[in-house]
Amino acid sequence: MSSRVKQLKKQLAVSAISVVMACVALGSATYAWFAFNNTVFARTAAVTAMANGMTLQIVAGTTPDHGKDNDTVAFDSTTAHEISPSSTDDAKTWFVPASWGDGALVTSYQLANGLDAATGKYTVGGKTFYAYNVSTYTVYTVRDTGIADVYLDGSADEGAISVTSNGQPLNDKVARSMRIGISTVDAQGNETLKVVYAPSEPAGSGNDAYSRQNGIAGWTAVADASSTKVATYKHLFGTTYVDQNGGNWAATKSGKNFDAPVENPAALATHVDYNGVILKVYIWLEGTDADCVNTAASAVDEGLSYDVTLRMVGTNSQ
């Protein structure tokens, strides 16, 4: 084995990658789950992914770039579009409101009509909306440098996942209603939602009649055409990287190395090798969130842009 390969293997434990999603521009003066024709949009402008450049690599799309060993930045400009509130429990089935009752509370739901899974685009009443933004990446290792497991970077000062504007942390109502979902796609094309993140822990009930009548609050989602439910996906918030079932999604830094969690490790991707693993990153505004209501309108600053950064690290595969 060459000395170069040996050195690359040593550096596997400290390889880090970041995904930066820039959400710019808010569309109008009202930000509300129920207001289809007058809704604030978080407009996603670009997605950039950066890698360590030594062992763990990342590129936009579904094909590893084996032509060089320093793929440190992957830029995806094909996913730029606005997003409006929607709801999902699995990043596959997406709901939007269908009817409203007293107090403009949502009383029934419908599937996003004609949803284009690749873009999140759908139509209501002849108008076009986007339920989410999704970007696709391939994470892989340099030839002969071993196999990696990928975790959130628990050592990052800014947090493993952060929402900022011009480099400053944001915690307004738009940011708090955001959800960032990470999924993997296997060799047969089967997609699995791994975990969902919110900038702060959701609390309270949203603009939904069923939630308010049945005390459904916090991490919520639309269940079917007439009801909501507590979300079943694994979830994280803030700098809390242990999910509701005890799974630990963050690696910790020890000197120059990153260590996988000792108890209940929950990797974003496992056994990542030269052939790579496909990761998808979804961003949506959760319509059932307590911050996604009409009373949030006055709190929305249409001049803000939103940048979502996802920081990941590779550890030696267990």
C-alpha positions in Angstrom: 0.0 0.0 0.0 1.4 3.4 -1.0 2.3 6.0 1.7 -0.2 8.3 0.1 -3.1 5.8 0.6 -2.0 5.2 4.2 -2.1 8.9 4.8 -5.6 9.2 3.3 -6.8 6.4 5.5 -5.5 8.2 8.5 -7.4 11.3 7.5 -10.7 9.5 7.0 -11.7 10.1 10.6 -11.5 13.9 10.2 -13.1 14.3 6.8 -16.0 16.7 6.9 -18.6 17.9 4.3 -21.1 20.7 4.4 -24.3 21.3 2.4 -25.4 24.9 2.2 -28.9 25.7 1.0 -29.5 29.4 0.4 -33.2 30.4 0.6 -33.6 33.9 -0.6 -36.6 36.2 -0.9 -40.0 36.1 0.7 -42.9 36.6 -1.7 -45.7 38.6 -0.1 -47.0 40.1 3.1 -48.9 37.1 4.5 -47.3 33.9 5.8 -50.0 31.3 6.5 -50.8 27.6 6.2 -54.3 28.5 4.9 -53.6 31.4 2.5 -52.8 29.8 -0.9 -53.3 33.0 -2.9 -51.3 35.3 -0.7 -48.5 33.3 0.8 -44.9 34.1 1.8 -42.5 31.9 -0.1 -39.0 30.9 1.0 -37.1 31.0 -2.3 -34.3 28.5 -2.6 -31.6 30.0 -4.8 -28.7 27.6 -4.7 -27.3 24.6 -3.0 -23.6 24.2 -2.4 -21.8 21.1 -0.9 -18.3 21.2 0.4 -16.1 18.3 1.3 -12.8 17.6 3.1 -11.1 16.8 -0.2 -9.0 13.9 1.1 -11.1 10.8 1.7 -14.8 11.7 2.0 -16.0 13.4 -1.2 -19.3 14.9 -2.3 -20.7 15.9 -5.6 -24.1 17.1 -6.8 -26.1 14.5 -8.6 -26.0 10.7 -8.6 -22.6 10.0 -10.1 -19.3 10.0 -8.2 -16.5 12.1 -9.8 -13.5 9.8 -9.7 -11.5 11.9 -12.0 -9.8 13.7 -9.1 -9.4 13.4 -5.4 -10.3 16.9 -4.3 -14.0 17.3 -4.9 -14.5 19.8 -2.1 -17.3 21.9 -3.6 -20.4 20.7 -5.4 -22.8 23.4 -6.7 -26.4 22.6 -7.6 -28.2 25.5 -9.3 -31.0 23.4 -10.9 -33.3 23.4 -7.8 -33.8 27.1 -7.4 -37.5 27.9 -6.7 -39.8 29.1 -4.0 -41.5 26.8 -1.5 -44.9 27.3 0.2 -46.3 25.5 3.3 -47.0 21.7 3.0 -47.0 18.7 5.3 -45.4 15.3 5.1 -44.5 12.4 7.5 -42.2 10.5 5.1 -41.0 12.9 2.4 -43.0 10.9 -0.1 -46.7 11.8 0.5 -47.3 15.6 0.6 -50.5 17.3 1.8 -51.9 20.8 1.4 -55.1 22.3 2.7 -58.5 21.5 1.0 -61.0 23.4 3.1 -61.3 25.8 6.0 -63.8 26.3 8.8 -64.5 28.7 11.7 -61.6 31.0 12.4 -60.0 30.0 9.1 -58.8 26.8 10.6 -57.9 24.0 8.1 -60.6 21.3 8.3 -59.5 19.0 5.5 -56.5 18.2 3.3 -55.7 17.0 -0.2 -52.6 15.5 -1.8 -50.5 17.9 -3.7 -52.1 17.7 -7.1 -49.8 16.3 -9.9 -46.8 16.5 -7.7 -43.5 16.3 -9.5 -41.3 14.4 -7.1 -38.1 15.7 -8.6 -39.0 19.4 -7.9 -41.9 19.5 -5.5 -44.0 21.3 -8.0 -47.8 21.0 -7.9 -50.9 22.9 -8.9 -54.0 24.2 -7.1 -56.8 26.0 -8.9 -54.6 26.4 -12.0 -51.8 28.0 -10.0 -48.3 26.5 -9.5 -46.7 26.0 -6.1 -43.8 24.0 -4.7 -44.3 21.8 -1.7 -40.5 21.5 -1.0 -37.0 21.9 -2.4 -34.9 18.9 -2.9 -31.2 18.5 -3.8 -29.4 15.2 -4.6 -25.8 14.4 -3.8 -23.5 11.5 -3.9 -21.1 10.9 -1.0 -18.2 8.6 -1.6 -14.6 7.9 -0.6 -11.3 8.1 -2.6 -10.1 4.8 -4.0 -8.4 2.5 -1.5 -9.0 4.7 1.5 -11.5 2.5 3.3 -15.2 2.6 4.1 -16.9 5.5 6.0 -20.0 6.0 8.1 -21.4 9.5 7.8 -22.7 11.4 10.9 -23.7 15.0 11.7 -20.8 17.1 12.9 -21.4 17.4 16.6 -18.3 19.6 17.1 -19.4 22.5 14.8 -19.6 25.8 16.7 -22.5 26.9 14.5 -24.3 23.6 15.0 -24.4 20.6 12.7 -27.4 22.2 11.0 -28.1 25.9 11.1 -30.3 28.6 9.6 -28.7 32.0 9.0 -29.0 35.2 7.1 -25.8 37.0 6.1 -23.9 34.8 8.5 -26.2 35.6 11.4 -28.3 33.0 13.2 -32.0 33.2 12.6 -34.9 32.1 14.8 -37.9 33.9 13.3 -41.2 32.3 12.6 -40.2 31.3 9.0 -37.0 29.6 10.2 -38.8 27.9 13.1 -41.4 26.3 10.8 -38.7 25.0 8.4 -38.0 21.3 8.3 -34.8 19.8 6.8 -35.1 16.1 5.9 -32.2 13.9 5.0 -32.8 10.7 3.0 -30.7 8.0 1.4 -31.3 6.1 -1.8 -30.1 2.5 -2.2 -28.9 0.7 -5.3 -32.4 -0.4 -6.2 -33.7 3.2 -6.0 -35.5 2.8 -2.7 -35.5 6.0 -0.8 -35.6 6.1 3.1 -36.1 9.2 5.1 -33.4 9.0 7.8 -34.1 12.0 10.0 -35.8 15.4 10.1 -34.4 18.6 11.7 -36.0 21.8 13.0 -34.1 24.9 14.1 -36.0 24.9 17.4 -38.2 22.3 19.1 -41.8 22.6 17.8 -44.4 23.4 20.4 -48.2 24.1 20.4 -50.8 23.4 17.7 -50.9 25.0 14.3 -53.7 26.4 12.2 -55.5 23.0 12.1 -59.0 22.3 13.5 -58.2 18.6 14.2 -55.0 19.4 16.1 -56.7 22.0 18.3 -59.7 19.8 19.0 -57.5 16.7 19.9 -54.6 18.3 21.6 -52.1 17.3 18.9 -49.0 19.6 19.3 -45.3 19.8 18.7 -43.9 17.6 16.0 -47.0 17.2 13.9 -48.0 16.3 10.3 -51.1 15.7 8.3 -52.3 12.1 8.6 -55.0 11.9 6.0 -57.8 13.9 4.3 -59.4 14.8 7.6 -56.8 14.6 10.4 -53.4 15.4 11.7 -51.1 13.3 13.9 -47.8 13.3 15.8 -45.0 12.9 13.3 -43.5 9.4 13.2 -40.2 10.3 11.6 -37.0 10.5 13.7 -36.4 14.1 14.5 -33.8 16.5 15.9 -33.8 20.2 16.8 -31.3 22.9 17.7 -28.1 21.3 18.9 -29.9 18.3 20.2 -28.7 15.4 18.1 -30.3 12.5 19.9 -33.7 11.7 18.5 -37.0 10.8 20.3 -36.0 7.1 20.3 -32.5 7.7 21.7 -30.6 7.4 18.4 -27.4 9.6 18.4 -26.8 11.2 15.0 -23.6 13.2 15.8 -20.0 12.2 15.9 -17.7 13.9 18.4 -14.3 15.3 17.9 -11.4 13.8 19.8 -8.1 15.6 19.0 -7.9 15.5 15.2 -10.2 12.6 14.9 -14.0 12.1 14.9 -15.5 9.3 16.9 -18.8 7.7 16.2 -21.3 7.7 19.1 -20.7 4.9 21.6 -24.3 4.3 22.5 -27.1 4.0 19.9 -25.2 5.3 16.9 -27.5 6.6 14.1 -25.6 7.3 11.0 -26.9 9.3 8.0 -25.2 6.7 5.8 -23.2 3.6 6.5 -20.5 1.7 4.6 -19.9 4.5 2.2 -17.2 3.4 -0.3 -15.7 4.2 -3.7 -19.1 3.7 -5.4 -20.8 6.2 -3.1 -24.2 6.6 -1.4 -26.9 9.0 -2.7 -28.2 11.5 -0.2 -31.2 13.8 -0.7 -31.8 16.9 1.3 -35.4 18.2 1.5 -36.4 21.7 2.8 -40.1 22.5 3.5 -42.2 24.8 5.6 -44.3 22.5 7.8 -47.9 23.8 7.5 -49.1 22.2 10.8 -46.3 24.0 12.8 -47.6 26.5 15.4 -45.4 29.2 13.7 -47.0 28.6 10.3 -50.2 30.6 11.0 -51.7 33.9 9.8 -50.7 35.7 12.9 -47.1 35.3 11.8 -47.5 37.7 9.0 -46.4 40.8 10.9 -43.3 39.0 12.0 -42.1 38.2 8.5 -39.2 40.3 7.1 -39.5 40.1 3.3 -36.0 41.4 2.9 -34.4 38.4 4.7 -32.6 35.5 2.9 -32.3 32.1 4.6 -29.2 30.0 4.4 -29.4 26.4 5.7 -26.1 24.7 6.3 -25.7 20.9 6.9 -22.4 19.8 8.3 -21.4 16.1 8.2 -18.3 14.1 9.0 -17.0 10.7 8.1 -15.8 8.1 10.6 -14.2 4.7 10.0 -17.1 2.3 9.3 -18.0 0.0 12.1 
